[in-house]
Amino acid sequence: MKRKFVAGLLTAITAASMILGGCGKSEEGANGSTAAINEADSDEQTASAGDEESGPAVGDEQEQVTIKFTYWGSGDEKKAIEEAVEKFMETYPNITVDLMHIPNEDFLTKLNAMIAAGEAPDVSYSASWKCQMGEDGLIYNFFDLLDDMGLEKEDYISTCWWNWSPDESAGPVQANITTNLMYNADCFTDAGIALPPTKVEEAWSWEEFVDVAQLLTIDTTGRNAKDPEFDANNIQQYGIMFGTDWNVYMPFVLSAGGGYLNETMDGLGLNEDAAAQAIQNFADLINVYHVSPTAVQKNAMPSAATALASKQTAMYIDGSWNHLDLMNSGCNWGVGVLPISENYTTFFDGGSLIIFKSTQHLDAAEKLYLWLTNPESAERITELYRTLWLPVQTEYYTDEAKMEFWASEELPARPAGFKDAIVKATYENSVIATEIDVKNFNEINTLVQSALEQVWSGKKTAQEAMTEVKGQTDSLVDGTYSGNRS
């Protein structure tokens, strides 16, 4: 658990919750991304040393170019990107980066307008729609750029590629995140309950998890949810809160043998017994056991980190992007494995940077890509890998020294048990994330999310709601990019 951290570090690492970074290597890294940057830096330093005697820096002898980079993110994320790009331009003085920050909710609309006007950016953040852009020939096949950038496909986690065909890819995930169980340790201490397990082989069953959530749900008179006189209408501390998007329920669906799609991948699979029961289990936390707030109550409650720090909830299941905020919250927090006692299945997820084919300066675009996706290119990016992001390169999970670089439990955003509960549990049990693999995912999931609102409210069972929405989604279902069920 981590309670507080050195105050001076706070300013350096307060950053956006969902920046799309992360596919670099350390200096010894096999993929060569850091080596490529370091080689450029070395050349520049040599030229700089010569300046004292003979003249211009290396950048002055190269063509001056300007490239455009579009991205989204909160105010802190925006600042982090600005600082990283400023350092990039200092390192490559012949390259000017025109930064264009676009709110996430307007991003695709604005990007499409830029493309239609012949003003596409050179490099951009992207979501799952990138694969359609790849199929339409708008972005580079990342596999074709590997040699240019000194990268190798085998250096990356195999489940972390945004491919639109076996031989065509928008690139690897830039900055991994994963679904996890977070908790306020003081709530457990107060209730006299052992902390959540951090090893997969010791994971709670769902029944054990519900029992703990009941003991941690406290009404205004101090009774827990197992007490016959518990007042479900006046709760001061919930046992569990959870995100309601696909990233939360899909590990449970997959572990139970279900899928987002059906076996033949020609229709939705969330209405089938295993998948529907996994979703229903979450709804029952709200409507049967009263250990989680209703949708209306949750809307009036703060973010995950604040809810945990203020003891409005004892546990929270959602993405690991919350770790930075938890570190900043002063909460005595920890992480555990998900309550999946059999066939533990999860995934890494995250966006990727894309390079548009319309760029007139591919070399400069590639250099920016390497810079933004290298954990060691700039101090700010390094700090993000130690607080917010998880790497995508295999060696950061298999080499103990490299793992220590970003996952040391001495770091303020890496609580005790982090290596087992987050690093090992995910790396050893991951499949391709549903968002990455399912074709037309955005369109399908918009319909699914809307239908699930009636499940969370208790108006319909998961099976009823998913069976009904199947009539709308199945015309959009076109299988997966990998060819395997997701």
N, C-alpha and C positions, 0 to 999 in steps of 0.2 A: 504494500500500500504506500501511496505517496501523499503527504499532507501539504508540504510547502517546498519551495525551491528558492534558489538564490535570486534575489530581486533583480539583479543586473541581467539575468538571463531572460527574464520575462519580456523585456522590450525587444530583445533580439529574436524571439520566437513566436510572438503573437502574430499569427498568420491565418490565411484563409482556410476555411474548413474543407474546401473541395478543389484545390488547385490540381491541375492534371499534370503532375511532373513525374519523373522517376524512371529512367532506364539507363543509368550510367554504370560505371565500374570504378573500383578503386585503382590506384596507380598500378597495381599488379594484375588488374582485371584482364581476363581473357578476351573480353569483347572489344577492348582497345579504345573505348570512347574517352576515357580519361587520358590514356596515352596520347590520343590524337590531340586533345586540348593541351596537354602538357608540352607536346612537341611544338605546337604553335606558340605557346607561351615562351618556350625556350628560344625559339627563333627570334621572337620579339625582344627578349631580354638581350640576346646577342647583338641585335641591331641597335638596341638602346644603348648598350655599352659602347658601341662604335660611334654613337651620336656625339660623344664628347670629343671625338677626334675628327669625324668626317661627315656629319650631316644628318639627313632625315631618317625618321623611324621607318620600320618596314611598312607600316600602314600607309605612309605618305607615298610609297612607291607603287601601291596597288590602286586599282580602280576604285573610286568612291561609289558605293552603291547604297540604296535604301530599300529595305524590305518591310512589309507590313505584317504585324502579328495581331490577331484578334483573340480575345480571351474574355472570360467572365470571372466573377468572384466578388466577395465582400470587400469592404474598404481595406481590411487588413490584407486580404489576398492581393488586391490591386497594388498595395504598397510593396508587398514581397516581390511580386513580379517586376515592378518598376526598379527595385534595388538590384535584382539579379540581372536585368537587362542593362542597367547602367554599368555594372561591372563588366558585362559582356562587351559593351561598346568601348570601354577603356582598354580591354584586351585586344579587340579588333577595331582599331580606330578608323579603318576604311569602310566599316559597316555601320550604317545608321538604321535603327529599328524604330519604325513608326508604330507605336503601341495604340491599339484601339480596344478600349474596355467597353463591353456590351453587356447589359443585364442578362442574366441567364434566361429569363422568361421571354426576352425579345431576340435571343441570339440567332436562332435558326432563321427567323423571318428576315432579320437584317442581313445575315450571311447570304441567303438566297437572293436578296435584292442586289447585293454587291456582285454576286456571280452573274446575274442577269444583265447588269450594267457593264460587265467586262472589267470589274474592279475587285476581283477575288483577292484575298490576302495571300501572302506567300506561305505563312505558317499559321495554324489555328488550333485552338481547342476544338474538341468534337465530342459528340455523344453517339448513341447507337446508329443514328442516321448516316454516319460516315460510310458504312458499308454500302448503302445505296449510292452514295457519291462515288465510291470505288467502282461499282458496277456500271455507273454512267460515264466512267472515264475521266472524272474531274480531278481526282487526286492520284498521287504516285502510288504504285505498288511498292510497299516498303521493302519487300524482298529484293527489288531491283536496286535499292539504294544501300544495301548492307555493305557491300565492298567499298563503296565510296566513303562511307563513314567509319570503316574499320570495325564493323560489328559482325557478329555471327549469330545466326538464328538459334543455335544450340545453347547459347549462353543464357537464354531466357526461360522462365518457367513455361512449360509446354501448354498449360491451360490459359495463358495470359495473352493470347494473340487475338486481335480483332481481324479475323480473316473473312473475306467474302467468297473465297473459293480455296481449294487446297493449295494453290500456288500464288494466290493474290491476297495481300494483307494491307490494312491501314496502319499496321504497326503493333508493337506490344503495348500493353497497358503501361502508362507512364508512372503512375503512383498507385500502388495497390491499397485497397482497404478490404476489410472482411467483417462479417457479422460476429458479434461477440456479446457475452454477458458481462455487464459492468455493475458494480455494487458499492454502497457506502458501508465500509467495514464497521463503523460505529453502531449502525442499526443491528448488525449481527451480534455484536458484543452486548448491546443493551438487552437483546432477547435471549442471550445465552446460547446462540446457535453457532455451529462450526461454519467457517467461511466456505464458499463454493469451491468445489474441486477444480484444479488447474490441469489435470491430466485426463486425456480421453478415456483411458481404461478405468478411471474412477468417476466418470460423469454420472450425474443424477439421471434417474429415469424421469419421465414426465410426471409420474405420480409423486415421486419424491420432491420434485421441484414445486408442484402445486402445494404439497404439504408445508414446505418451507415458506412459500409465498403467503399461505394462510397465517402462519405464525408471525410473519412480519407485517401483516396488515393490522393496523391498530385504529380503533375508533376513538372518539374524543373522551371516553371514560377510561381508556387504557386497556380495553378488552381486545383480544385478537380475533381473527375471523373464524377460529375454531370454537370459540366460546358460544354456547347456546344463546346468550344474551347480547351477542355482538350486534351493533347498530350499523347496518350497511349504508344508512343514509347520512351518517356523520363520521366520516373517516378522516383522520389527520395524517396517517401514513399508509400508503399503499405498499403492498409487497413487491409488485412488479409493474413496470410500464414497458411498452414495446412500440417500435415503429410498425406501421401497417402496410408497408410496401413489400414487394416481392422478395427483397433481400433478407427480410426477417423470416418469412414462413417457408421459403424454398429449401433451406437446409433440412428442415423437418420433413418436408414433402419428399425430398430425394432420399433421405435416410430411411423413410418408411416404405420406399420402393415405388413411390409415385413419380409424377412428372408434370411439368407445366403443360406439355403436350401429351397426347395419347400415344400408345405403343406404335401406331402406324404413322405418327407425326402428320396426320392430316386433319387434326382437330384439337381443341382444347382438352387437356387432361385433368384439370383441377376439379372437375365434377366427379371423378372416379373415387372409389372408396378411400384409398390410402391418402390421397392428396386432400380430399374434402375433410377427412377426419383431422389431419394435421392443422388445417386452417380453423376447423371448429374448436379444436383445443384452445387456440388463442382467444376465440370469441367467448368461450366458457369462462376464461379468467375474468372477463368483464361481467358477464350476465348471469353466471351460475355461482361462481365462488366469490365474486365481489372483491377480488384482490387487485384489480386494475381499474383505472377510471374509465368512464364512458367517453365516447368521442366528444361530447359536449363539454364534459369536465376537463378532458385533456386539452382541448383548445384554449382553455383559460389558464392552463398551467405553463410553467416555463420550460426551457430547453432541457435536454437530458442531464447535462452537467449541473445546472442549477437545481433541477428537481432532486437529484441525488444529494447535492451538497446541503440543501435545505431540509432533507429528510422527508420530502413529500412522497418519495418512493425509496425503497431499500435496494431494488434491483432494476436494471434497464437492459433490454435486448435491442440492439441496433448496431449501426456501423461504427468501426473503430475510429472514424473521423472525430468522434466525441472526445478522444483522449487528450487532445490539446486543451480543450475547454475544461476538462476535468483537472488537468494539471494546474491550470490557472485558477480554479475555483477554491483551492485550499481544502478541498474535501479529502478525507481519509479513505481513498478509493482503491479498488482492486478490480481484477478481471478473472473470469473463470471460463471453463469450456461451456459450450451450450448443453442444456439438459437433454442429451441424446445418448442413450446408453447402449444402443445397438446400431451397427452400420453407420457410424459417424461420418457424415458427408457434408462438406461445405465448399467454399470457393473464395478465390480472390476476385476482386472486381475493380474497375476504375476506367477512366477515359484514356484517350491517347491524343498526341499531337499529330496533325496531318499536314502534309506538304502538297500544295496545289500544283497541278501540271502547268498552269499558266504563269508560274513564277519565271521571271527573267534572270534570276540570280540564285540558281539552285545551290551553288557552293555556299553562299552566305546563309541560305535557308537551312542547309544541313548543319552548318556550324552553330546556328542558333538552336536547332533541335538538340544537338549534342550537349550544349551548355545547359539548357533547361531540364534535361533529363539525366544529368550526371550528379549523383549525390555529393560529389566533392568539387564541383565547379566553382561554387561560391559559398561563403559562410552561411548565408540565409537559407540556401537550399539544403545544406547539410543539416541545419537545425530542424528543418521541416521533416527530414527523414528520421529524425530522432524524437519527433513529437506527434506528427500527423500522418505521415505516409509509411507504407511498407514497400521495400524494394521489389523489383520484378526479376532481377538476375538470380539465377540458381545459386551462384557461389555465396551470396549473402545469407543463404540458408544452410549450406553444407560446410562452409569453412568457419570454424569457431571464431577466429580472429575477426573475420569480416562481419560475422553476426554481432560480435561485441561492438563493432563500430556504430551500429544503429539500434541494437536491441538490448544493450547492457541494462540490467536492472538497477544500475547506479544512476541512470539517467532519470530526470524528474517525471517524464511521461511514460516510463516503463516500469510499472509496479511489480512487486514480487510475484512470480509465477507467469510473467509475460511471455517468456520463451516457450514454456509448455502450452499455455492456454491459447496463445495467439500464433506464435511462430511455428512451433512444431505441429500443433493440432491442425492448422490450416494447410501447411506445406505437405503434410503426409496424407491428407484426406480430401484434397481438393479436386473438383471437376471443373469444366468450363462453366462460367457463370451464365445463368439463363439469359440475362440481358445481352451478353456477348454472342450467344449462339443462336437464339431463336430469330428467325427472319420476321420482319415487320413487328418487332417486339413493341416499339413505342405505341403503335396503333392498337395492338391487341391489349397491352397492359392498361391503357387508358380506359378501355371498356371494363376490364377486370376490376380495376381499382374502384370504379364507380359502383359496380355491382356489389363489391365487398362492403360498402358502407352500410348496406342493409344487414349484413352478417354481424358487423361490429355493434350495430344498434340492437341486435336480437330480433329483428323483424322477420328474418329468414335464416334457415340453416345454411351452412356453407354449400352443402350439396344442392339445395334448391337454387341458391343464387348463381352458382357456377353452371348448373344445368341450363338455367334461363339465358345467361349471357353467352353460352356456347352457340346459340343460334345467331348471335351477332359476330362472334369472333371467328368462326370456322371458315368463313369466306376469305379471311385475311391470313389464315395459317398456310404456310408454304414450307414447312419443315425447318431444319436447322442448317447452319453453315457447315457444321462438322459432319453432318450425316448421321449423327447419333442422337438418341432421344435426350431431351433436356427437360 
